[in-house]
Amino acid sequence: MAKTVQERSTKTARKRVALAEEELRLRVRSGTRQALADLMEWSGITEQGEAMTLMIHHLHALGSAKCQPLLNPPRHNYEPSQNVAREFRNKSLLAIQKDPGDEIIEPA
């Protein structure tokens, strides 16, 4: 006799608990989605979960030192020019002065 949907669901739930399986969710924008689609196409993988699982395991196999360049996102440093910094400071001081009760505390 064939199992019912409820019986199959119960069996699957027990198996997931026994294997300590956990669902990971990931929201991505179109560029990331396209990158994943390209990677899947290049390798012939049809399941997103399989592709992500393989990438995680292959990165982990590289070890700490070799995977760092792949996992360190580029950081953008912005240093305002003196003119911009001065204008920001002046406008900030004006805003503070317009709100009575606020004190101006100059840095030491």
DSSP file (Angstrom, degrees, kcal/mol; ACC not computed):
  #  RESIDUE AA STRUCTURE BP1 BP2  ACC     N-H-->O    O-->H-N    N-H-->O    O-->H-N    TCO  KAPPA ALPHA  PHI   PSI    X-CA   Y-CA   Z-CA
    1    1 A M              0   0    0      0, 0.0     2,-0.1     0, 0.0     0, 0.0   0.000 360.0 360.0 360.0 136.2    0.0    0.0    0.0
    2    2 A A        -     0   0    0      1,-0.1     2,-0.1     0, 0.0     0, 0.0  -0.373 360.0-110.8 -71.5 146.5    1.3    3.5   -0.9
    3    3 A K        -     0   0    0      1,-0.1    -1,-0.1    -2,-0.1     2,-0.1  -0.455  30.7-118.3 -75.6 150.2    2.2    5.9    1.8
    4    4 A T     >  -     0   0    0     -2,-0.1     4,-2.2     1,-0.1     5,-0.2  -0.359  26.7-106.4 -80.2 167.2    0.1    9.0    2.3
    5    5 A V  H  > S+     0   0    0      1,-0.2     4,-2.5     2,-0.2     5,-0.2   0.891 122.1  52.5 -60.6 -40.4    1.4   12.5    1.9
    6    6 A Q  H  > S+     0   0    0      2,-0.2     4,-2.5     1,-0.2    -1,-0.2   0.901 108.1  50.2 -64.8 -40.7    1.3   12.9    5.7
    7    7 A E  H  > S+     0   0    0      2,-0.2     4,-2.3     1,-0.2    -2,-0.2   0.911 112.1  47.5 -64.6 -41.7    3.3    9.7    6.2
    8    8 A R  H  X S+     0   0    0     -4,-2.2     4,-2.5     2,-0.2    -2,-0.2   0.905 112.3  49.9 -65.2 -40.9    6.0   10.8    3.7
    9    9 A S  H  X S+     0   0    0     -4,-2.5     4,-2.5     2,-0.2    -2,-0.2   0.904 110.8  49.4 -64.0 -41.6    6.1   14.3    5.3
   10   10 A T  H  X S+     0   0    0     -4,-2.5     4,-2.3     2,-0.2    -2,-0.2   0.915 111.7  48.6 -63.4 -43.7    6.5   12.7    8.8
   11   11 A K  H  X S+     0   0    0     -4,-2.3     4,-2.2     1,-0.2    -2,-0.2   0.914 112.5  48.4 -63.7 -43.0    9.3   10.4    7.6
   12   12 A T  H  X S+     0   0    0     -4,-2.5     4,-2.3     2,-0.2    -2,-0.2   0.903 110.7  51.1 -63.9 -41.5   11.1   13.3    5.9
   13   13 A A  H  X S+     0   0    0     -4,-2.5     4,-2.0     1,-0.2    -2,-0.2   0.913 110.4  48.8 -63.1 -42.9   10.8   15.5    9.0
   14   14 A R  H  X S+     0   0    0     -4,-2.3     4,-2.6     1,-0.2    -1,-0.2   0.905 110.7  51.1 -62.5 -41.5   12.3   12.7   11.2
   15   15 A K  H  X S+     0   0    0     -4,-2.2     4,-2.0     1,-0.2    -2,-0.2   0.899 109.1  50.8 -63.6 -41.2   15.1   12.2    8.8
   16   16 A R  H  <>S+     0   0    0     -4,-2.3     5,-2.7     2,-0.2     4,-0.3   0.892 111.8  47.1 -64.8 -39.4   15.9   16.0    8.8
   17   17 A V  H ><5S+     0   0    0     -4,-2.0     3,-1.1     3,-0.2    -2,-0.2   0.921 111.3  51.3 -66.4 -43.8   16.0   16.0   12.6
   18   18 A A  H 3<5S+     0   0    0     -4,-2.6    -2,-0.2     1,-0.3    -1,-0.2   0.849 114.6  42.9 -62.9 -34.4   18.2   12.9   12.7
   19   19 A L  T 3<5S-     0   0    0     -4,-2.0    -1,-0.3    -5,-0.2    -2,-0.2   0.401 108.3-123.7 -92.3   2.8   20.7   14.5   10.3
   20   20 A A  T < 5 +     0   0    0     -3,-1.1    -3,-0.2    -4,-0.3     2,-0.2   0.881  46.0 179.6  55.1  41.0   20.6   17.9   12.0
   21   21 A E      < -     0   0    0     -5,-2.7     2,-0.4    -6,-0.2    -1,-0.2  -0.495   8.2-168.0 -75.3 140.8   19.6   19.4    8.6
   22   22 A E        -     0   0    0     -2,-0.2     2,-0.5    -3,-0.1    -5,-0.0  -0.992  18.5-128.3-134.3 139.0   19.0   23.1    8.6
   23   23 A E        -     0   0    0     -2,-0.4     2,-0.5     2,-0.0    -2,-0.0  -0.737  20.9-162.8 -88.1 129.4   17.4   25.4    6.0
   24   24 A L        -     0   0    0     -2,-0.5     2,-0.4     2,-0.0    -2,-0.0  -0.942   4.4-159.4-111.0 132.5   19.5   28.4    4.9
   25   25 A R        -     0   0    0     -2,-0.5     2,-0.4     2,-0.0    -2,-0.0  -0.867   6.6-171.6-112.7 146.9   17.7   31.2    3.1
   26   26 A L        -     0   0    0     -2,-0.4     2,-0.5     2,-0.0    -2,-0.0  -0.965  10.5-158.8-142.5 120.6   19.5   33.8    1.0
   27   27 A R        +     0   0    0     -2,-0.4     2,-0.3     0, 0.0    -2,-0.0  -0.864  24.1 175.6 -97.6 130.5   18.0   36.9   -0.6
   28   28 A V        -     0   0    0     -2,-0.5     2,-0.1     2,-0.0    -2,-0.0  -0.911  26.7-121.2-133.3 159.4   20.0   38.2   -3.5
   29   29 A R     >  -     0   0    0     -2,-0.3     4,-2.4     1,-0.1     3,-0.4  -0.413  44.4 -90.8 -91.7 175.0   19.8   40.9   -6.1
   30   30 A S  H  > S+     0   0    0      1,-0.2     4,-2.5     2,-0.2     5,-0.2   0.831 122.7  54.9 -61.0 -36.3   19.8   40.4   -9.9
   31   31 A G  H  > S+     0   0    0      2,-0.2     4,-2.0     1,-0.2    -1,-0.2   0.913 111.6  43.9 -64.3 -41.9   23.6   40.6  -10.3
   32   32 A T  H  > S+     0   0    0     -3,-0.4     4,-2.3     2,-0.2    -2,-0.2   0.893 113.0  52.3 -68.7 -39.7   24.2   37.9   -7.7
   33   33 A R  H  X S+     0   0    0     -4,-2.4     4,-2.3     1,-0.2    -2,-0.2   0.903 110.3  48.4 -62.1 -41.3   21.4   35.8   -9.2
   34   34 A Q  H  X S+     0   0    0     -4,-2.5     4,-2.6     2,-0.2    -1,-0.2   0.886 109.0  53.1 -67.8 -38.2   22.9   36.1  -12.6
   35   35 A A  H  X S+     0   0    0     -4,-2.0     4,-2.5     2,-0.2    -2,-0.2   0.919 110.7  47.1 -62.2 -43.0   26.4   35.1  -11.3
   36   36 A L  H  X S+     0   0    0     -4,-2.3     4,-2.5     2,-0.2    -2,-0.2   0.914 111.0  51.7 -64.0 -42.3   24.9   32.0   -9.7
   37   37 A A  H  X S+     0   0    0     -4,-2.3     4,-2.3     2,-0.2    -2,-0.2   0.899 110.5  48.9 -61.3 -40.7   23.1   31.2  -12.9
   38   38 A D  H  X S+     0   0    0     -4,-2.6     4,-2.8     2,-0.2     5,-0.2   0.939 111.2  49.0 -63.6 -47.0   26.3   31.5  -14.9
   39   39 A L  H  X S+     0   0    0     -4,-2.5     4,-1.6     1,-0.2     6,-0.2   0.903 112.2  49.0 -59.1 -41.8   28.2   29.3  -12.5
   40   40 A M  H  X>S+     0   0    0     -4,-2.5     5,-2.1     1,-0.2     4,-1.0   0.901 112.4  47.9 -65.5 -40.9   25.5   26.7  -12.7
   41   41 A E  H ><5S+     0   0    0     -4,-2.3     3,-0.5     1,-0.2    -2,-0.2   0.922 109.7  52.3 -66.1 -44.3   25.4   26.8  -16.5
   42   42 A W  H 3<5S+     0   0    0     -4,-2.8    -1,-0.2     1,-0.2    -2,-0.2   0.836 118.6  36.4 -61.2 -33.2   29.2   26.5  -16.8
   43   43 A S  H 3<5S-     0   0    0     -4,-1.6    -1,-0.2    -5,-0.2    -2,-0.2   0.480 109.0-117.5-101.7  -3.1   29.3   23.4  -14.5
   44   44 A G  T <<5 +     0   0    0     -4,-1.0     2,-0.4    -3,-0.5    -3,-0.2   0.747  61.4 149.2  75.6  23.2   26.1   21.8  -15.7
   45   45 A I      < -     0   0    0     -5,-2.1    -1,-0.3    -6,-0.2    -2,-0.1  -0.756  26.6-176.6 -92.4 135.7   24.4   22.0  -12.3
   46   46 A T        +     0   0    0     -2,-0.4     2,-0.5     1,-0.1    -1,-0.1   0.630  61.6  73.7-105.7 -17.5   20.6   22.4  -12.4
   47   47 A E     >  -     0   0    0      1,-0.1     4,-2.1    -7,-0.1     5,-0.1  -0.866  63.8-152.6-104.2 127.0   19.9   22.8   -8.6
   48   48 A Q  H  > S+     0   0    0     -2,-0.5     4,-2.6     1,-0.2     5,-0.2   0.911  98.0  53.5 -60.6 -43.4   20.7   26.0   -6.8
   49   49 A G  H  > S+     0   0    0      1,-0.2     4,-2.4     2,-0.2    -1,-0.2   0.888 108.2  49.9 -60.1 -40.3   21.1   24.3   -3.5
   50   50 A E  H  > S+     0   0    0      2,-0.2     4,-2.5     1,-0.2    -1,-0.2   0.919 110.7  49.8 -64.7 -43.4   23.6   21.8   -5.0
   51   51 A A  H  X S+     0   0    0     -4,-2.1     4,-2.3     1,-0.2    -2,-0.2   0.929 113.6  44.8 -61.6 -46.1   25.6   24.6   -6.6
   52   52 A M  H  X S+     0   0    0     -4,-2.6     4,-2.3     2,-0.2    -1,-0.2   0.894 112.6  51.5 -67.6 -38.9   25.8   26.6   -3.3
   53   53 A T  H  X S+     0   0    0     -4,-2.4     4,-2.4    -5,-0.2    -2,-0.2   0.929 111.2  47.8 -62.3 -45.1   26.7   23.5   -1.3
   54   54 A L  H  X S+     0   0    0     -4,-2.5     4,-2.7     1,-0.2     5,-0.2   0.905 111.1  50.9 -62.9 -41.7   29.5   22.6   -3.7
   55   55 A M  H  X S+     0   0    0     -4,-2.3     4,-2.5     2,-0.2     5,-0.2   0.920 110.7  48.9 -62.7 -42.8   30.9   26.1   -3.6
   56   56 A I  H  X S+     0   0    0     -4,-2.3     4,-2.3     1,-0.2    -2,-0.2   0.935 114.1  45.2 -62.3 -46.3   30.9   26.1    0.2
   57   57 A H  H  X S+     0   0    0     -4,-2.4     4,-2.0     2,-0.2    -2,-0.2   0.884 113.7  49.0 -67.8 -38.0   32.6   22.8    0.5
   58   58 A H  H  X S+     0   0    0     -4,-2.7     4,-1.1     2,-0.2    -1,-0.2   0.901 112.1  48.5 -69.2 -39.1   35.2   23.6   -2.2
   59   59 A L  H >X S+     0   0    0     -4,-2.5     4,-0.7    -5,-0.2     3,-0.5   0.916 111.7  50.2 -63.1 -42.1   36.0   27.0   -0.5
   60   60 A H  H >< S+     0   0    0     -4,-2.3     3,-0.9     1,-0.2    -2,-0.2   0.879 105.5  56.7 -63.6 -37.5   36.3   25.2    2.8
   61   61 A A  H 3< S+     0   0    0     -4,-2.0    -1,-0.2     1,-0.2    -2,-0.2   0.776  96.5  64.9 -66.4 -25.5   38.7   22.6    1.3
   62   62 A L  H << S-     0   0    0     -4,-1.1     4,-0.5    -3,-0.5    -1,-0.2   0.805 105.4-134.8 -65.6 -28.1   41.0   25.5    0.1
   63   63 A G    <X  -     0   0    0     -3,-0.9     4,-1.7    -4,-0.7     5,-0.2  -0.184  28.7 -62.6  92.0 170.2   41.7   26.3    3.8
   64   64 A S  H  > S+     0   0    0      1,-0.2     4,-1.0     2,-0.2    -1,-0.2   0.908 128.5  44.7 -60.8 -48.9   41.8   29.5    5.6
   65   65 A A  H  4 S+     0   0    0      1,-0.2     3,-0.3     2,-0.2    -1,-0.2   0.910 115.6  44.8 -68.1 -43.0   44.7   31.2    3.8
   66   66 A K  H  4 S+     0   0    0     -4,-0.5     4,-0.3     1,-0.2    -1,-0.2   0.765 112.8  50.0 -77.2 -24.1   43.7   30.4    0.3
   67   67 A C  H >X S+     0   0    0     -4,-1.7     4,-1.3     1,-0.2     3,-0.7   0.670  89.0  83.6 -87.5 -15.0   40.0   31.2    0.6
   68   68 A Q  H >X S+     0   0    0     -4,-1.0     4,-1.4    -3,-0.3     3,-0.6   0.893  86.2  53.5 -57.2 -45.0   40.6   34.7    2.2
   69   69 A P  H 34 S+     0   0    0      0, 0.0    -1,-0.2     0, 0.0    -2,-0.1   0.832 111.7  47.9 -60.5 -28.3   41.1   36.5   -1.2
   70   70 A L  H <4 S+     0   0    0     -3,-0.7    -2,-0.2    -4,-0.3    -3,-0.1   0.726 116.7  41.5 -81.5 -21.9   37.8   35.1   -2.4
   71   71 A L  H << S+     0   0    0     -4,-1.3    -1,-0.2    -3,-0.6    -3,-0.1   0.472  90.1  91.7-107.3  -3.7   35.9   36.0    0.8
   72   72 A N     <  -     0   0    0     -4,-1.4     3,-0.1    -5,-0.2    -1,-0.1  -0.815  69.8-145.6 -94.4 107.5   37.2   39.5    1.5
   73   73 A P        -     0   0    0      0, 0.0     2,-0.2     0, 0.0    -2,-0.1  -0.352  27.4 -96.7 -69.4 151.1   34.9   42.0   -0.2
   74   74 A P        -     0   0    0      0, 0.0     2,-0.4     0, 0.0     0, 0.0  -0.457  38.6-145.4 -67.7 138.3   36.5   45.2   -1.6
   75   75 A R        -     0   0    0     -2,-0.2     2,-0.6    -3,-0.1    -3,-0.0  -0.860   3.1-141.2-106.6 139.9   36.3   48.1    0.8
   76   76 A H        -     0   0    0     -2,-0.4     2,-0.5     2,-0.0     0, 0.0  -0.880  12.0-157.8-102.9 124.2   35.8   51.6   -0.4
   77   77 A N        -     0   0    0     -2,-0.6     2,-0.5     2,-0.0    -2,-0.0  -0.876   8.8-172.1-102.3 130.6   37.7   54.3    1.4
   78   78 A Y        +     0   0    0     -2,-0.5    -2,-0.0     2,-0.0     0, 0.0  -0.982   8.2 179.4-124.8 122.7   36.3   57.8    1.2
   79   79 A E        -     0   0    0     -2,-0.5    -2,-0.0     0, 0.0     0, 0.0  -0.965  26.0-134.7-120.9 114.1   38.2   60.8    2.5
   80   80 A P        -     0   0    0      0, 0.0    -2,-0.0     0, 0.0     0, 0.0  -0.305  24.2-109.0 -66.4 149.8   36.4   64.1    2.0
   81   81 A S     >  -     0   0    0      1,-0.1     4,-2.7     4,-0.0     5,-0.2  -0.226  33.5-102.7 -68.4 167.6   38.5   67.0    0.7
   82   82 A Q  H  > S+     0   0    0      1,-0.2     4,-2.6     2,-0.2     5,-0.2   0.882 122.9  53.6 -61.2 -37.5   39.2   69.9    3.1
   83   83 A N  H  > S+     0   0    0      2,-0.2     4,-2.5     1,-0.2    -1,-0.2   0.929 111.1  44.5 -63.8 -44.8   36.5   72.0    1.4
   84   84 A V  H  > S+     0   0    0      2,-0.2     4,-2.6     1,-0.2    -2,-0.2   0.920 114.2  49.5 -66.1 -43.7   33.8   69.3    1.9
   85   85 A A  H  X S+     0   0    0     -4,-2.7     4,-2.4     2,-0.2    -2,-0.2   0.910 112.3  48.2 -61.7 -42.3   34.9   68.7    5.5
   86   86 A R  H  X S+     0   0    0     -4,-2.6     4,-2.7    -5,-0.2    -2,-0.2   0.926 112.3  48.3 -64.6 -44.6   34.7   72.4    6.3
   87   87 A E  H  X S+     0   0    0     -4,-2.5     4,-2.5     2,-0.2     5,-0.2   0.906 112.0  49.6 -62.8 -42.0   31.3   72.8    4.6
   88   88 A F  H  X S+     0   0    0     -4,-2.6     4,-2.3     2,-0.2    -1,-0.2   0.926 112.1  48.1 -61.6 -45.3   30.0   69.8    6.5
   89   89 A R  H  X S+     0   0    0     -4,-2.4     4,-2.6     2,-0.2    -2,-0.2   0.928 112.0  49.3 -62.1 -45.7   31.3   71.1    9.8
   90   90 A N  H  X S+     0   0    0     -4,-2.7     4,-2.1     1,-0.2    -2,-0.2   0.920 113.4  45.6 -61.9 -44.6   29.8   74.6    9.2
   91   91 A K  H  X S+     0   0    0     -4,-2.5     4,-2.3     2,-0.2    -1,-0.2   0.865 112.0  52.6 -68.0 -34.7   26.4   73.2    8.3
   92   92 A S  H  X S+     0   0    0     -4,-2.3     4,-2.2    -5,-0.2    -2,-0.2   0.918 109.1  49.2 -64.9 -42.7   26.5   70.9   11.3
   93   93 A L  H  X S+     0   0    0     -4,-2.6     4,-2.4     2,-0.2    -2,-0.2   0.894 110.5  50.9 -63.9 -39.6   27.3   73.8   13.6
   94   94 A L  H  X S+     0   0    0     -4,-2.1     4,-1.7     2,-0.2    -1,-0.2   0.920 110.2  49.4 -63.1 -43.2   24.4   75.8   12.1
   95   95 A A  H  X S+     0   0    0     -4,-2.3     4,-0.7     1,-0.2    -2,-0.2   0.896 112.0  48.5 -62.9 -40.0   22.0   72.9   12.6
   96   96 A I  H >< S+     0   0    0     -4,-2.2     3,-0.7     1,-0.2     6,-0.3   0.903 110.1  51.4 -67.0 -40.9   23.1   72.5   16.2
   97   97 A Q  H 3< S+     0   0    0     -4,-2.4    -1,-0.2     1,-0.2    -2,-0.2   0.800 103.0  59.7 -67.9 -28.8   22.8   76.2   16.9
   98   98 A K  H 3< S+     0   0    0     -4,-1.7    -1,-0.2     1,-0.2    -2,-0.2   0.740  95.8  68.2 -71.0 -22.8   19.2   76.3   15.6
   99   99 A D  S X< S-     0   0    0     -3,-0.7     3,-1.6    -4,-0.7    -1,-0.2  -0.824  87.8-140.7-101.3  98.3   18.2   73.7   18.2
  100  100 A P  T 3  S+     0   0    0      0, 0.0     3,-0.1     0, 0.0    -2,-0.1  -0.243  82.1  38.1 -61.5 144.2   18.3   75.5   21.5
  101  101 A G  T 3  S+     0   0    0      1,-0.4     2,-0.4    -4,-0.1    -4,-0.1   0.103  85.7 113.3 104.1 -21.5   19.7   73.5   24.4
  102  102 A D    <   -     0   0    0     -3,-1.6    -1,-0.4    -6,-0.3     2,-0.3  -0.676  56.0-147.5 -83.7 137.8   22.3   71.7   22.4
  103  103 A E        -     0   0    0     -2,-0.4     2,-0.7    -3,-0.1    -6,-0.0  -0.797  10.1-127.8-105.0 147.4   25.8   72.5   23.4
  104  104 A I        -     0   0    0     -2,-0.3     2,-0.6    -7,-0.0   -11,-0.0  -0.838  24.3-171.5 -93.3 120.1   28.8   72.6   21.1
  105  105 A I        -     0   0    0     -2,-0.7     3,-0.1     0, 0.0    -2,-0.0  -0.937  12.4-148.3-116.3 109.7   31.6   70.5   22.4
  106  106 A E        -     0   0    0     -2,-0.6     2,-0.0     1,-0.1    -2,-0.0  -0.501  27.4-104.5 -74.9 141.9   34.8   70.9   20.5
  107  107 A P              0   0    0      0, 0.0    -1,-0.1     0, 0.0     0, 0.0  -0.355 360.0 360.0 -65.8 149.0   37.1   67.8   20.3
  108  108 A A              0   0    0     -3,-0.1    -2,-0.0    -2,-0.0     0, 0.0   0.463 360.0 360.0 -73.5 360.0   40.1   67.9   22.5
